[in-house]
Amino acid sequence: MWSVPASADLSWVAEGKSYERQRLNERPIYLRSVFYMLATTQAIIHLYYDYDRVVLPIGPPGPVELPVSASNDTKTPLNQLKVTARARTISITTRAVATGLLGPVFYALCIRWIAWPWTVRVARLMWNIQRDSVPPRFPPYHIGLILRSITAGLMLLCIWEFSNAAFSAYVAQQPLKNGYPLTTDSRDPNGSLLNGLKSKKEIPRTFAFWELLYITQRYTLRRNSIFSEIDRAGGATWAQVLNTSLVTIQAITSRIIDFEHPRPSAPLPAQQAQQKVEELPRIVPPTKYENVLSSPSKPRDSREKLESAVGSMARSFGQSQPASSPISPRAKQAIDFARDKLLTTDQKNAIDSASLKSLFFDYVNRFLRTPIVGAPFRQTFERRVRRLVLGSPYSQLSPIVSAIDSVANLALASLKEDQFGTVNKDLPLIIRTFANVIQSVERIIQQMPIHWTDTEFQDRDGEGRRIEEVELVLEHLRWGLRQLLEDFGPYALDLGLGPQELKACRGIVGIPT
């Protein structure tokens, strides 16, 4: 706006003849209004499609190949932008052209009568413009201005879209530097890793678990250091890694239990419950302790006569028989007669309370079925299960899967690499945790009731209860439990697992007993 030449006629005021007062120029008002329309549209699309979401890659469970060099990596941020560039360009162009063509109509109907008076108030602070200045008869709809709004809007949308896409692509890069974990260059690599795993902030914690997963899969020396560091402050490195990982995994079971058995509300503090009420000043005479059955004495002065009259009136209200209905019998007969004569049977049923309630819920269901307006108000089955399994308000899918695979990989590698035997005593806890979480998740998927606002739920052959991200967590849990039972099965009884526990765990993953 400030860099356009004077020939574009986008200044605040339009200079008239020497004897005329300055007039407010509507062309920049219209152009700025188009920009506001574009910004509102972009904000709605940003929220609806969740542009803030950063998708971290999650591979299948099991061992992986060594990372390839960055030059041969097809998932680099630049390559990701190239893949989506065509679709984004088409979407941006469509939005810019649509806003440029529909902008004049929306501006004339909704924005012009609001934007003009506010712009006049601001412009009067700097130029000599009449207070009662009115907009021109016709808006400044010139082909050049419309084309300028389309091109400027196209550039704005390009900045918004590609900057957001570039940020998401670069943030989701692997936690590696020159092919090694980020903490490799640290003075205390495992200490820095533990600080990230224990962080209360979500982003450092997520990337720390992601780095731990790469360490357990690909880097033998760093994996051996986790087993060998037994004299670290706060406990052995393996113990601290296991503790932080199991806390993340067991949080799934805790959320499910809290949902199935909600805790009662906390009682009021004892001080509030036992708070003494201050005695108010007395405004009536003290209570008389006399025989209530004896006839009252006659009032002697004017005050006692007034008290007697008021008391008699109050007692008459309390002792009178309450009326069954505030409507008199004759009025009720007239209402019933008019209803029988004027209304048909269908009309009587229509005004019945049950019919009105059914009609209300019918309109509510119609509103909930609308794809855009009603969707935010639906508590869908998928959303509720994801909130229990993956956490809220943000999904913790990446740290959960990384914690599962990291614990399983370390436990499996301990057969050959754990020289001090620090992992053996924790194997029963790991196996029990995996089995309990699998059972809890499967139970909540099958027993979760459908909320009445979930009008679009359809359960055909059980497919309606299958959620991709939840199934991904179950897949990694089953893989880890299966590998642990297959590798440590012969030693399970010696490690502390009972025969019934071992049989139940084998049944969970389908291993024949």
C-alpha positions as CSV (number, residue, x, y, z in Angstrom):
1,M,0.0,0.0,0.0
2,W,2.8,2.5,0.9
3,S,5.1,1.5,-2.0
4,V,2.6,1.9,-4.9
5,P,3.1,4.8,-7.2
6,A,0.9,7.9,-7.1
7,S,-0.7,6.8,-10.4
8,A,-2.4,3.9,-8.5
9,D,-4.6,6.5,-6.7
10,L,-4.4,4.8,-3.3
11,S,-3.8,7.8,-1.1
12,W,-6.0,8.5,1.9
13,V,-7.5,11.7,0.4
14,A,-8.4,12.6,-3.2
15,E,-7.2,16.1,-4.1
16,G,-9.9,18.1,-5.8
17,K,-9.8,21.6,-7.3
18,S,-8.3,24.5,-5.5
19,Y,-11.6,25.8,-4.2
20,E,-12.9,22.3,-3.1
21,R,-12.4,20.6,0.3
22,Q,-10.4,17.4,0.4
23,R,-12.4,14.2,-0.1
24,L,-11.8,10.8,1.4
25,N,-10.5,8.3,-1.2
26,E,-12.5,5.1,-1.0
27,R,-10.1,3.0,-3.2
28,P,-7.6,2.2,-0.3
29,I,-10.6,1.5,2.0
30,Y,-11.9,-1.1,-0.5
31,L,-8.4,-2.7,-1.0
32,R,-7.8,-3.0,2.8
33,S,-11.2,-4.5,3.2
34,V,-10.3,-7.2,0.7
35,F,-7.2,-7.9,2.7
36,Y,-9.3,-8.3,5.9
37,M,-11.6,-10.7,4.0
38,L,-8.6,-12.7,2.9
39,A,-7.2,-12.8,6.4
40,T,-10.5,-14.0,7.9
41,T,-10.8,-16.7,5.2
42,Q,-7.2,-17.8,5.8
43,A,-7.8,-17.9,9.6
44,I,-10.9,-20.1,9.2
45,I,-9.1,-22.5,6.8
46,H,-6.1,-22.5,9.2
47,L,-8.2,-23.6,12.1
48,Y,-10.4,-26.0,10.2
49,Y,-7.6,-27.9,8.6
50,D,-5.3,-27.6,11.7
51,Y,-2.4,-26.0,10.0
52,D,-0.6,-25.8,13.3
53,R,-0.3,-29.5,13.5
54,V,3.3,-30.8,13.0
55,V,3.3,-34.4,11.8
56,L,6.2,-36.4,13.1
57,P,7.0,-39.5,11.1
58,I,6.3,-42.8,12.9
59,G,7.7,-46.0,11.3
60,P,6.6,-49.6,11.8
61,P,7.8,-51.4,14.9
62,G,11.0,-53.4,14.8
63,P,14.6,-52.8,13.7
64,V,15.3,-50.2,11.0
65,E,18.1,-49.6,8.6
66,L,20.8,-47.1,9.3
67,P,19.9,-43.5,8.3
68,V,20.9,-42.5,4.8
69,S,22.8,-39.3,4.1
70,A,21.0,-36.0,3.9
71,S,21.8,-35.6,0.2
72,N,19.9,-38.8,-0.6
73,D,17.0,-38.3,1.7
74,T,13.8,-37.9,-0.2
75,K,12.0,-36.5,2.9
76,T,14.0,-33.3,3.3
77,P,12.0,-30.2,3.9
78,L,12.8,-28.8,0.4
79,N,11.5,-32.0,-1.2
80,Q,8.4,-32.0,0.9
81,L,7.6,-28.4,-0.2
82,K,8.2,-29.4,-3.9
83,V,5.7,-32.3,-3.5
84,T,2.9,-30.1,-2.2
85,A,3.8,-26.9,-4.2
86,R,1.4,-27.7,-7.1
87,A,-1.7,-28.3,-4.9
88,R,-1.0,-25.3,-2.7
89,T,-0.6,-23.0,-5.8
90,I,-3.9,-24.1,-7.2
91,S,-5.6,-23.6,-3.8
92,I,-4.0,-20.2,-3.3
93,T,-5.0,-19.0,-6.8
94,T,-8.6,-20.2,-6.4
95,R,-9.0,-18.3,-3.1
96,A,-7.4,-15.1,-4.4
97,V,-9.6,-15.0,-7.6
98,A,-12.7,-15.9,-5.6
99,T,-12.1,-13.2,-3.1
100,G,-11.3,-10.7,-5.8
101,L,-14.6,-11.4,-7.6
102,L,-16.9,-11.8,-4.6
103,G,-15.2,-9.0,-2.7
104,P,-17.1,-6.1,-4.3
105,V,-20.5,-7.7,-3.4
106,F,-19.5,-8.5,0.2
107,Y,-17.9,-5.0,0.6
108,A,-21.1,-3.2,-0.6
109,L,-23.4,-5.3,1.6
110,C,-21.5,-5.7,4.8
111,I,-18.3,-3.7,5.1
112,R,-18.8,-0.3,3.4
113,W,-21.2,1.2,5.9
114,I,-18.9,0.2,8.8
115,A,-15.5,1.0,7.2
116,W,-16.4,4.5,5.9
117,P,-17.3,6.3,9.1
118,W,-14.4,4.8,11.0
119,T,-12.0,5.9,8.3
120,V,-13.5,9.4,8.3
121,R,-12.8,9.7,12.0
122,V,-9.2,8.7,11.6
123,A,-8.6,10.9,8.5
124,R,-10.1,14.0,10.2
125,L,-7.2,13.9,12.6
126,M,-4.8,14.6,9.7
127,W,-6.8,16.2,6.9
128,N,-9.6,18.8,6.6
129,I,-12.5,16.5,5.9
130,Q,-16.1,17.2,6.7
131,R,-17.5,15.3,9.7
132,D,-20.7,14.4,7.9
133,S,-18.9,13.2,4.8
134,V,-20.8,10.5,3.0
135,P,-19.4,7.8,0.7
136,P,-19.8,8.2,-3.1
137,R,-22.9,6.9,-4.7
138,F,-21.2,4.0,-6.3
139,P,-18.2,2.0,-4.8
140,P,-14.8,2.3,-6.6
141,Y,-15.3,-0.8,-8.7
142,H,-12.7,-0.3,-11.4
143,I,-11.2,-3.2,-13.3
144,G,-7.7,-2.1,-12.4
145,L,-8.5,-2.0,-8.7
146,I,-10.1,-5.5,-8.8
147,L,-7.0,-6.9,-10.6
148,R,-4.7,-5.2,-8.1
149,S,-6.7,-6.8,-5.2
150,I,-6.4,-10.3,-6.9
151,T,-2.6,-9.9,-7.4
152,A,-2.0,-8.5,-3.9
153,G,-4.1,-11.2,-2.3
154,L,-2.3,-13.8,-4.3
155,M,1.1,-12.6,-2.9
156,L,-0.3,-12.4,0.7
157,L,-1.7,-16.0,0.5
158,C,1.7,-17.2,-0.9
159,I,3.5,-15.8,2.1
160,W,1.0,-17.2,4.6
161,E,0.8,-20.7,3.0
162,F,4.4,-21.4,2.1
163,S,5.8,-19.9,5.3
164,N,3.6,-22.1,7.4
165,A,4.4,-25.2,5.3
166,A,8.2,-24.5,5.5
167,F,8.0,-24.1,9.2
168,S,6.1,-27.4,9.7
169,A,8.6,-29.2,7.4
170,Y,11.7,-27.9,9.1
171,V,10.4,-28.4,12.6
172,A,9.6,-32.1,11.8
173,Q,13.2,-33.0,10.9
174,Q,14.9,-35.9,12.6
175,P,16.8,-35.1,15.8
176,L,20.1,-35.7,14.2
177,K,23.2,-33.6,13.5
178,N,25.7,-34.8,10.9
179,G,24.1,-38.3,11.1
180,Y,24.4,-38.6,14.9
181,P,22.0,-37.8,17.8
182,L,21.8,-34.1,18.8
183,T,23.1,-34.8,22.3
184,T,26.3,-36.4,21.0
185,D,28.2,-33.1,21.1
186,S,27.1,-32.4,24.6
187,R,29.6,-32.7,27.5
188,D,27.2,-35.2,29.1
189,P,25.2,-36.8,26.3
190,N,23.0,-39.1,28.4
191,G,22.5,-36.3,31.0
192,S,21.2,-34.0,28.3
193,L,19.0,-36.7,27.0
194,L,17.5,-37.3,30.5
195,N,16.9,-33.6,31.0
196,G,14.8,-33.7,27.8
197,L,12.9,-36.8,28.8
198,K,12.0,-35.2,32.1
199,S,11.1,-31.8,30.7
200,K,7.6,-30.5,31.4
201,K,7.5,-28.7,28.1
202,E,5.9,-30.8,25.3
203,I,8.3,-30.0,22.4
204,P,11.6,-30.8,24.1
205,R,10.1,-33.9,25.7
206,T,8.8,-35.1,22.3
207,F,12.1,-34.7,20.5
208,A,14.0,-36.3,23.4
209,F,11.9,-39.4,23.1
210,W,12.3,-39.4,19.4
211,E,16.1,-39.1,19.8
212,L,16.0,-42.0,22.4
213,L,14.2,-44.1,19.8
214,Y,16.9,-43.5,17.2
215,I,19.6,-44.3,19.8
216,T,18.0,-47.6,20.7
217,Q,17.6,-48.6,17.1
218,R,20.7,-47.4,15.4
219,Y,23.6,-46.4,17.6
220,T,25.2,-49.3,19.5
221,L,27.7,-47.2,21.5
222,R,25.1,-44.9,22.9
223,R,22.9,-47.8,23.7
224,N,25.7,-49.5,25.6
225,S,26.3,-46.4,27.6
226,I,22.7,-46.5,28.9
227,F,23.4,-49.9,30.4
228,S,26.9,-49.2,31.7
229,E,26.2,-45.9,33.5
230,I,25.1,-47.1,36.9
231,D,26.6,-44.4,39.2
232,R,24.7,-41.4,37.9
233,A,23.1,-39.0,40.3
234,G,19.5,-39.8,40.7
235,G,20.0,-43.5,39.8
236,A,21.4,-45.5,36.9
237,T,20.8,-44.2,33.4
238,W,18.7,-47.2,32.5
239,A,16.5,-46.8,35.6
240,Q,15.8,-43.2,34.8
241,V,15.1,-43.9,31.1
242,L,12.8,-46.7,32.1
243,N,11.0,-44.6,34.7
244,T,10.3,-41.7,32.3
245,S,9.2,-44.1,29.5
246,L,6.8,-46.1,31.7
247,V,5.2,-43.0,33.1
248,T,4.3,-41.9,29.6
249,I,3.0,-45.4,28.7
250,Q,1.1,-45.9,32.0
251,A,-0.6,-42.5,31.6
252,I,-2.9,-44.2,29.1
253,T,-4.2,-46.6,31.7
254,S,-4.6,-43.8,34.2
255,R,-6.7,-41.7,31.9
256,I,-8.9,-44.7,31.0
257,I,-9.4,-45.6,34.7
258,D,-10.3,-41.9,35.5
259,F,-12.9,-42.0,32.7
260,E,-14.4,-45.3,33.9
261,H,-14.4,-44.4,37.6
262,P,-14.6,-40.6,37.9
263,R,-13.4,-39.3,41.2
264,P,-15.9,-37.5,43.4
265,S,-15.6,-33.7,43.7
266,A,-13.2,-32.5,46.4
267,P,-15.0,-31.5,49.6
268,L,-15.0,-28.0,50.9
269,P,-12.1,-27.1,53.2
270,A,-12.7,-27.7,56.9
271,Q,-12.3,-24.1,57.7
272,Q,-15.1,-23.1,55.3
273,A,-17.4,-26.0,56.5
274,Q,-17.0,-24.9,60.2
275,Q,-17.1,-21.2,59.6
276,K,-19.2,-19.6,62.3
277,V,-22.0,-17.3,61.2
278,E,-21.8,-13.9,63.0
279,E,-24.9,-13.2,65.0
280,L,-27.0,-10.4,63.6
281,P,-28.4,-7.6,65.7
282,R,-31.8,-8.5,67.2
283,I,-34.7,-6.7,65.6
284,V,-37.6,-8.5,67.2
285,P,-38.5,-9.1,70.9
286,P,-37.1,-12.3,72.5
287,T,-39.0,-15.5,72.2
288,K,-41.7,-16.0,74.8
289,Y,-41.6,-19.3,76.6
290,E,-45.3,-19.6,77.6
291,N,-47.9,-22.3,77.2
292,V,-48.8,-22.2,73.6
293,L,-52.1,-24.1,74.2
294,S,-53.6,-21.5,76.5
295,S,-55.7,-18.7,75.1
296,P,-53.6,-15.6,74.4
297,S,-54.0,-12.5,76.6
298,K,-55.8,-9.5,75.2
299,P,-53.5,-6.8,73.8
300,R,-53.2,-3.8,76.1
301,D,-51.6,-1.1,74.0
302,S,-51.4,-0.2,70.3
303,R,-48.1,-2.1,69.6
304,E,-49.5,-5.4,71.0
305,K,-52.7,-4.9,68.9
306,L,-50.6,-4.5,65.8
307,E,-48.5,-7.6,66.6
308,S,-51.7,-9.6,67.2
309,A,-53.2,-8.5,63.9
310,V,-50.1,-9.3,61.9
311,G,-49.6,-12.7,63.6
312,S,-53.2,-13.7,63.0
313,M,-52.8,-12.8,59.3
314,A,-49.6,-14.8,59.0
315,R,-51.1,-17.8,60.7
316,S,-54.2,-17.7,58.5
317,F,-51.9,-18.1,55.4
318,G,-50.0,-21.0,56.9
319,Q,-53.2,-22.8,58.1
320,S,-55.4,-22.3,55.0
321,Q,-55.8,-25.2,52.6
322,P,-53.6,-24.7,49.5
323,A,-55.4,-24.5,46.2
324,S,-54.8,-27.4,43.8
325,S,-54.4,-25.0,40.9
326,P,-54.1,-21.2,40.6
327,I,-56.8,-21.3,38.0
328,S,-60.4,-21.2,39.1
329,P,-62.6,-24.2,38.3
330,R,-64.8,-22.2,35.9
331,A,-61.8,-20.9,34.0
332,K,-60.3,-24.4,33.8
333,Q,-63.6,-25.7,32.4
334,A,-63.6,-22.9,29.8
335,I,-60.0,-23.8,28.7
336,D,-60.8,-27.5,28.4
337,F,-64.0,-26.7,26.4
338,A,-62.1,-24.4,24.0
339,R,-59.3,-27.0,23.6
340,D,-61.8,-29.8,22.8
341,K,-63.7,-27.7,20.3
342,L,-60.9,-25.8,18.5
343,L,-58.1,-28.4,18.4
344,T,-57.9,-31.6,16.6
345,T,-56.4,-34.8,18.0
346,D,-53.2,-34.3,16.1
347,Q,-52.9,-30.7,17.3
348,K,-53.4,-31.9,20.9
349,N,-50.7,-34.4,20.5
350,A,-48.4,-31.8,18.9
351,I,-48.5,-29.5,22.0
352,D,-48.0,-32.4,24.4
353,S,-44.7,-32.1,26.4
354,A,-43.3,-35.3,25.0
355,S,-44.0,-34.2,21.5
356,L,-42.3,-30.8,22.1
357,K,-39.3,-32.5,23.6
358,S,-39.0,-34.8,20.6
359,L,-39.4,-31.9,18.2
360,F,-36.6,-30.0,20.1
361,F,-34.2,-33.0,19.8
362,D,-35.1,-33.4,16.2
363,Y,-33.9,-29.8,15.4
364,V,-30.8,-30.3,17.5
365,N,-29.9,-33.5,15.6
366,R,-30.4,-31.6,12.3
367,F,-28.0,-28.9,13.5
368,L,-25.4,-31.5,14.6
369,R,-25.5,-33.2,11.2
370,T,-24.5,-30.1,9.3
371,P,-20.9,-30.7,8.1
372,I,-19.3,-27.3,9.0
373,V,-21.5,-25.6,11.7
374,G,-22.5,-28.7,13.7
375,A,-19.2,-30.6,13.5
376,P,-17.4,-28.7,16.4
377,F,-20.3,-29.5,18.7
378,R,-20.2,-33.3,18.1
379,Q,-18.5,-35.4,20.6
380,T,-17.5,-38.2,18.2
381,F,-16.4,-41.6,19.3
382,E,-13.0,-41.1,17.6
383,R,-12.4,-37.9,19.4
384,R,-13.3,-39.2,22.8
385,V,-11.1,-42.4,22.5
386,R,-8.2,-40.4,21.1
387,R,-8.4,-38.0,24.1
388,L,-8.1,-41.0,26.5
389,V,-5.4,-42.9,24.7
390,L,-3.3,-40.1,23.2
391,G,-3.9,-37.4,25.8
392,S,-5.2,-33.9,25.6
393,P,-5.3,-31.0,24.7
394,Y,-2.6,-32.1,22.2
395,S,-1.9,-35.6,20.9
396,Q,1.1,-37.4,22.5
397,L,1.2,-40.1,19.8
398,S,4.9,-39.6,19.0
399,P,6.3,-39.7,22.5
400,I,4.0,-42.7,23.4
401,V,5.2,-44.7,20.4
402,S,8.8,-43.7,20.9
403,A,8.7,-44.7,24.6
404,I,7.1,-48.1,23.8
405,D,9.7,-48.9,21.1
406,S,12.6,-47.6,23.1
407,V,11.8,-49.7,26.2
408,A,11.3,-52.8,24.0
409,N,14.5,-52.2,22.0
410,L,16.6,-51.7,25.1
411,A,15.2,-54.8,26.8
412,L,15.8,-56.9,23.8
413,A,19.4,-55.6,23.3
414,S,20.1,-56.3,27.0
415,L,20.5,-60.0,26.2
416,K,23.9,-59.3,24.6
417,E,24.8,-55.8,25.8
418,D,23.8,-55.5,29.4
419,Q,27.0,-56.6,31.2
420,F,25.8,-55.7,34.7
421,G,22.4,-57.3,34.4
422,T,20.5,-54.1,35.3
423,V,17.6,-54.8,33.0
424,N,16.6,-58.3,34.2
425,K,14.9,-57.2,37.4
426,D,12.7,-54.8,35.5
427,L,11.5,-57.2,32.8
428,P,8.4,-58.4,34.7
429,L,7.3,-54.7,35.2
430,I,7.8,-54.0,31.5
431,I,5.8,-57.1,30.4
432,R,3.0,-56.3,32.9
433,T,2.8,-52.7,31.8
434,F,2.5,-53.6,28.1
435,A,-0.1,-56.2,28.8
436,N,-2.2,-53.9,31.1
437,V,-2.2,-51.1,28.6
438,I,-3.2,-53.3,25.7
439,Q,-6.1,-54.7,27.8
440,S,-7.2,-51.2,28.9
441,V,-7.2,-49.8,25.4
442,E,-9.1,-52.8,23.9
443,R,-11.6,-52.6,26.7
444,I,-12.4,-48.9,26.3
445,I,-12.7,-49.3,22.5
446,Q,-15.3,-52.0,22.9
447,Q,-17.2,-50.5,25.9
448,M,-17.1,-46.8,25.2
449,P,-20.7,-45.6,24.9
450,I,-21.7,-43.5,21.9
451,H,-22.5,-39.9,22.9
452,W,-25.9,-38.6,21.8
453,T,-24.3,-35.8,19.8
454,D,-22.3,-38.3,17.7
455,T,-25.0,-38.4,14.9
456,E,-22.6,-39.7,12.2
457,F,-21.3,-42.8,14.0
458,Q,-21.7,-46.0,12.1
459,D,-20.4,-49.3,13.4
460,R,-20.4,-51.8,10.5
461,D,-18.6,-55.0,11.4
462,G,-16.7,-53.2,14.1
463,E,-15.0,-50.9,11.7
464,G,-16.6,-47.8,13.2
465,R,-14.6,-48.4,16.4
466,R,-11.2,-48.7,14.7
467,I,-9.1,-45.6,15.0
468,E,-6.0,-45.4,13.0
469,E,-3.7,-43.7,15.6
470,V,-5.0,-45.9,18.4
471,E,-4.5,-49.0,16.3
472,L,-0.9,-47.8,15.7
473,V,-0.3,-47.6,19.5
474,L,-1.7,-51.1,19.9
475,E,0.4,-52.4,17.1
476,H,3.6,-51.2,18.7
477,L,2.5,-52.5,22.1
478,R,1.7,-56.0,20.8
479,W,5.0,-56.1,18.9
480,G,7.0,-55.2,22.0
481,L,5.2,-57.6,24.2
482,R,5.5,-60.4,21.6
483,Q,9.2,-59.9,21.2
484,L,9.8,-59.8,25.0
485,L,7.8,-63.0,25.5
486,E,9.6,-64.8,22.7
487,D,13.1,-63.8,23.8
488,F,12.6,-64.0,27.5
489,G,10.0,-66.7,27.7
490,P,12.3,-69.5,28.8
491,Y,13.5,-67.3,31.7
492,A,10.1,-65.7,32.6
493,L,9.4,-67.8,35.7
494,D,12.9,-67.2,37.0
495,L,12.6,-63.5,36.5
496,G,9.4,-63.2,38.6
497,L,6.4,-63.8,36.3
498,G,3.8,-66.3,37.5
499,P,2.5,-69.1,35.3
500,Q,-0.9,-67.5,35.1
501,E,0.5,-64.1,34.2
502,L,2.7,-65.7,31.5
503,K,-0.3,-67.6,30.0
504,A,-2.5,-64.4,30.0
505,C,0.3,-62.3,28.3
506,R,0.8,-65.0,25.7
507,G,-3.0,-65.0,25.0
508,I,-3.0,-61.2,24.5
509,V,-0.6,-61.4,21.6
510,G,-1.7,-64.7,20.2
511,I,1.3,-66.9,21.2
512,P,0.2,-70.5,21.7
513,T,0.8,-71.7,25.2
